[in-house]
Amino acid sequence: MKISFILVNLLLTAALFAQGRIILPPPEEPRLPELPEPLKPVVLEELSADIRIRDHVARVRLEQTFYNPNRHNVEGTYLYSFDRDTRPGKFYLYINGKKTAGELLGAGKARKIYEDIVRRMKDPALLEFSGQGLLRARIFPFNGRDRRKIELSYDQTLRETQGLYKLQLPIRQSAQGRIESYSVVINLQTRGRLGTVYSPTHDISLKKIDEHRVEIRFGKKQVRGDQNFIIYYSESGGDIDGRLLSFRPRSDRDGYFMLFIKPRFPVREKNALPKDVVFVVDASGSMGGRKIKQARGALRFCVSQLNSGDRFDIIRFSGSTSRFGGRLTEAGARQKDDAFYFIDNIRPAGGTNIHQALREALDILNVPGEGRTKSIIMLTDGLPTEGLTDVRRIVESLNLNALNDIRLFSFGVGF
């Protein structure tokens, strides 16, 4: 017998409270007998999303496999929330390995057919798409210790805020700790040059194809199920792409912001201004373990990116200081190799005399350098503990002893 799945257009007035999940209603008396054991929630076991973004329109194909851990049959409701700029596509439910599609019906006819199928104990799914952006599918019966696979597709126009476009998959499972298998693949293409690509929720990997295309991947086992999948991206028209995200939870409290700055790659060396850079790295006792490894890796990367016309030096500091060259050194291949050896042999020990290290960096940079940018890059994990320790007085001392146009960039390590 052909099994029908019913697609219904309804305007739901209830608030949206669940995403991409199956919920079970509480037992009702006297229709259902008393259950021999507490009703366990349906579990999302597998999630797979294949997404293609072209000109800020996302075509999403989502597959979810749910498991009923109860011994008896249950009736569940599948919910998935949509953005208001979304056009729903196809919905499929897999029953005993068979893929069955839905059909679009009026609300009254759909309800009548659904109730008739339920009475005859067939295997239906009733799908409702509301103008408020909620997709709802009633699944009955959901056999005990069995699985149901749901396949869903839709197109969504991504909106831009402060130069950033946002894609969100509403797949949070608030009642579930982990999702056994989690895979998302996104092929992103923009007309303009691609700028920032960032996910605040998941550790994505990026494979750049060219200036307009990138492949975004996330795939892991046993992934936390209590958050949606979110990415931000931007288009850039210049050599440097800068975007700002801000968040203020309450009007009477300070908020937060995140600034994305991405230079255009590759940058032609002939277009780059020559620069003088002194790297100041904290090697105090608190920098042991993972922190010193992070600092070494960051220093190696920075030195490797210097151009042949640049000059640099490295100051290692704890309670005292030691220098790589003691003066500005040309960033040639041999000098970089020597710097890598110096970096790899930085060992954490002692206190933290930030003031002395920064004064020495200023002394190195306080030399004539027409047309050159001058910068200090400091890597540290904390506050000074030796020498001058008052931060305000340290800043005043540096301002008094620095020539114009020396920039200081301080980066926290180990956070």
N, C-alpha and C positions, 0 to 999 in steps of 0.2 A: 504494500500500500504506500502511495506517495505521501510523504509527511510534509506539511506546509509550515513555513515560518513566516510570521506576520509582522510587517513593518507599519507602525502606527504613528501618525503625526498628532501629538497631544501637547497642550500648553500646561506644563506642570507648575503648580503654584508653590510646591514645597521647595525649601531651600536645598541647594546642592550640597550634599554631605559625603559623597564617596566618589572615588575615581577608579575606573578600570578594574573593578572587583565584582565578586559575587557575594551577596549578603543573604542570610537566611532569616525569615520572619520568626518571631517568637511563637511557640505552640499555642493554638487556640482551643478552647474547650467549648462544646464537647466534640468538635469535628475530629480532632486528633486525640488518640489515646495518650496516656501518660508515657513518656519516654523512659526506657530502662536506664538511660545514662544521660548526662548533660550533653546538649547539642554542641558539637565542635564546629568552629568556623571553617568554611571552605578555604583552601590554601592555594595561592598562586605559585605553581612549581616552576614554570618556564615562561620567559618573556623574550620575544624577538621583534625588533622594529627595523624596518627597511625604509629609509626616508630619502627623498630626492627634493632638493630645494633649487628652484630656478627663478630668478628675478623676484625673490622674496615671497614665492608661493611654494608651500611645502606639500608634497604628495606623500602621505603617510600610509604604510601598510604594517599593521600590528597583529601579531599572533600571541595569544595567551593560552596557557594550559592550566586548568584548575583541577584540584583533587578534593574529593569528598572523603574525609577521614572517618566519617560515621559508618556504622554497620548497616544502617537502614537508609531507605530512599528519602530524599528531601526535595523541597521546592525552593529554588534560589532565584535571586534577582540580580542580573548583571547590570552594573552602572558604569557609564563612561561620560565624563564631562567634556564639552566642546567649547572652544572660543567662539565668540559671536560672529567671527569672520570665517567660519568653517562651513564647508559644504560636504555633508556625509555622502559616502559612496556605498560600497557593498558591505554586507554583514553575512557571515557564514557561521554555522555551528556544525561541528563534526560529531556525528553519532555513530558509534561502532565503526569508526574509520571512514564513514561516508560524509562527504562535504555537501551540505544542503544550503541553498540560498534562500533569502527571504523575498517577500513580495510587498509592494506598497498598496495599502488599503486604507479606506476611511476608518476613523476611530470606532464608530458603531459596529461596522461589519467585522472589524478585527477582533473586538472584544467578544462578539457572539461566536466567532469561529474558535477563538482561544478557549472559551468556556466549554464549548462542545468537545474539543479535543481533550481537555483536562478530564471531563466526565468519562470519556472513553479510555482514559489512561494511556493515551499515546504519548509520543515523545516530542513535544513542541517547544518552540522558543518564541515568545512574544516580544517584539522589538518596538520601542516607542522613542521617537525623536522629538523633543520639545523645542519650541521656539526660544526657550531660555538656555539652550545649550546642553541638554542632558539626554543621553542615550540610555534606554532602559530595556533589558531583555529578561523576561521571566522564563526560567528553565525548569521544567517539571516532566517526569521525575528525574532527579539527579541521583543515579543509583549509588548505593553505599560502596565505599572503597573503589570508586570508579573515577574516570577523568573526563573532562569536557574541554575541547579545544575550540577557541573562539578566534575568528579571523575578521579583522575590521579594516576598512580603508576609507580615507577621507582627504580632501584638499583643504588647506588652510592658508589664508593670506596673513603674512606676518606683519605686525605693526612695528613702527619705528618710534623709539623714544630716546631723545638726546643722542641721535646718531647711531643707536644700537638696535638691531633687530633681535627679537626673542622668540625661540621655539621652546614649548613646554609640552612634555608628554605627561598627562595626568594619570599616573599609574601607581600612586602611593597606596600602600596597604597598611593602614594604621594598626590593624589587629595582628600583624604578622611581623616576625623578627627578620627573617631572611628569605630571599628568593633563590631557589636552587640554581637556576641557570638564567643569565641576564645578558642579552646581546643587543646592541644598537649600532647600526651602520648608517651614516649620513653622507650623501654625496651633495656637496654644496657648490653652487656656481653663481657668480654675480656678473653683471654687465661691467661695472666698474672694478677697479683693482681691489682685491680682497684685503681687508684690514685686520682688525682684532677678531680672534675666535677664542671663546672662553666658556667653560662650564663651572658654575659655582657649586654644583652638586656631585659631579662624578669626575674621576681621573681619566679624561679622554686622551686619546692619541691622535695626532694629526699627520697626515701624509699629503704634503703640498704637491699638486700636479703642475700648476702654473700660477700666474698672478691672479687668475680669476677662479680657480677651482682647487678644492681641498677635499680629502676624504677624512671623515671624522669617525673614530671607532671607540666603542667601549664594550668589553666582553669579559665577564668574570663569573665565577661560581660563588654561591653563598653571599649574595649582595644584600645589604640592608634594604628593607622594603618600605621604610617609613618616609620616603621623600620622592618627589617627582623628578623626572629627568629634564634638565634645563640647559640650553646653550644660548650664548649671545654671540653675535657677529656684526661686523661693520664693513662698509665700503670706504675706500680712501682715495682721495684725489691728489694728494700731495706726497712729498717725500717722508713726512711723519704723520702718522694717524694717531690722534688723541681723542679719547672718549671718556666720559665721566658717568658713573653710576652713583646715585645717592639714596640714602634710606634714613628716614627719621620716624621712629615708632610713635613718638608723642611730641606734640607741639611745645610742651614745656621742658623738654630735655634735648640735649645735644644729639645729633644724628651721626651717621657714618657715610663715608664715600670711598669709592674705588676708582682710581684713575688708570686707564689703559693707554700706554704710549708705545707705539710700534713703528720703528723706522722702516723705510722701504729697503728690501733686500732683493738682489745684491746691490750694494752701494759702490759706485765707482770710486776707486781710491783717489783719482785726480780731482774729484769733487769734494773730498773731505778736507776740512781744515786741519793743519798739523796741530798736534796737541802735546802738552806736557802733563803727565799723570804720575802722582805718587800714591801707591797703594799702601795703606796702613792697616795691618792685620793684628788682631788681638790674639796673643798666644799665652794668656794667663791660665792658671790651673783649672778654671771653670770651663775652658774651651775643649776639654777632653772628649774622647769618643766621637759621636756623630758630628758634633759641632766643628771640630777641626777638619774633619773630612769634607764637610760642606764648604768651609772657608778655603781649603786647598783647591777644591774643584772650581769654585768661583774665581779665584785668582788665576788659575791656569786658563780658564776661558777668557778672562779679560786680557791677559797678556797675549794670548794667541790671536786676538782680534785687532791688536795694534797694527797700524800701517808702518811702512818702512820709513816714512818721514817723521814719525812720532818719537818722543823720548819719555823714559819712565824710570822709576825707582821703586823699591819695596822696603818698607820698614816693618819689622817684626817687633812687637812690644809686649812686655809683661810688667814686671817692676822696673826693668831697664829696657833698652832697645838694641837692636842689631839691624844693619842695613845690607841690602843686596849689593849696591854699588857705591853708595855714599854721595852720589851725584846723579844727574840726569844722564841716562844711557840711551844711545840710539837703538831703536827696536828692530834690529836685524835678526836674521835666523839664528846665528850663533849666540847672540845676547839673549834671545828668548829661551834657547835650550839651557843656558846657564841659569836663567831665572826659574825655569821649571825645577832644576835641581835644588835651588834655594827653597822653593815653595814646598817641595816634597819632604824637606828636612826640618820644617817648622814643627816644634814639639811644644805642647802646652805645659807651663810651669810658672809659679809665682803669682804676684799681684797684678794690678791693672793701673798703669800710669798713663792715662789717655793724654793728659796735658803735655807731657814731655814728648810723646810720639807726634802729636799734631804740631808742636813748635818746631820739631826737626823737619817735618814735611814742609812747613812754611819756609824754613831757611833754604831748603832745596829749590823751591819754586820761586823764591824772591831773587830771580836773576832775569836779565833782559831777555825778551823773547817776542820780537815784533811779529804780530799777526798770528800768534799761537794761543790756543785756549789753555788755561791752567786749572787743574782739578786735583782734589784730594778725595780718594775713595777709601772710606774706613769700614772695616768689617769687625763687629764686636758683638758680645752677647750680654753686655750689662753696663753698669756705672763704674766710674773710677773708684779705686780703693787705696791708691798710693799717690804721693805728690799732691798737687792741687786737686781737691776732690769736689769743690763747690762748682756745679755745672755753670751757674751764671757767671762766676769769676773766670772760668775757663773760656767762655765765649767772649767776654770782655777782653781778655788777654790776647786771644787770637785776632780779634778785630783791630787792636792797636798795633799788632806786629805784622799784619798782612798787607801786601800791596793790593791795588785794585784788581778786580776781576779774577780772583782766585775762588773757585767754587768748592764747597765741601759737601760730599754725599756720604751719608751714614746709613749703613745697612745692618739690620739685626740678623744674627746667625743662630740657628737652632730652634726657631719658633715654628 
